[in-house]
Amino acid sequence: MATVFSKILSGEIPCHKIHENNEFLAFLDLRPVNRGHTLVIPKKEVDYIFDMDDTLLSNIMPFTKKVAAAIKKTIPCKKIGIMVAGLEVPHAHIHLIPILGSVHELAFANAKAADPEELAETAKQIRAHLQAEASFGPVVA
């Protein structure tokens, strides 16, 4: 199943990469609900998050947790919201969305195209926080 995420993984489509390892990739959403809105995807093509094998499913949360911590250090917010809808792209993915005021911000109707320069700067800032986290290992940009 070739999706937009598959094309990002192959390098065919560029992204504002936050971090990756052998199993997952985190990158900024081009239509963020709020600044710092990040997508975490498995590198293995799986349509539905609960179709992921148990090992992959259990590994995605620690990866996501570290990325969320770096986003929170970068974007002044109350919390980082997490959403899994799975209908927009047939490739499992997790949305990490900084919540500035209320849970109503998690509505995708609030999403808007972002300025590419702002995305690049936001990605750079989040990666810097990941780099500072010694236990996370080297950041791949």
Secondary structure, 3 states (H helix, E strand, C coil): CCCHHHHHHHCCCCCCEEEECCCEEEEECCCCCCCCCEEEEECCCCCCHHHCCHHHHHHHHHHHHHHHHHHHHHCCCCEEEEECCCCCCCCCCEEEEEECCCHHHHCHHHCCCCCHHHHHHHHHHHHHHHHHCHHHCCCCC
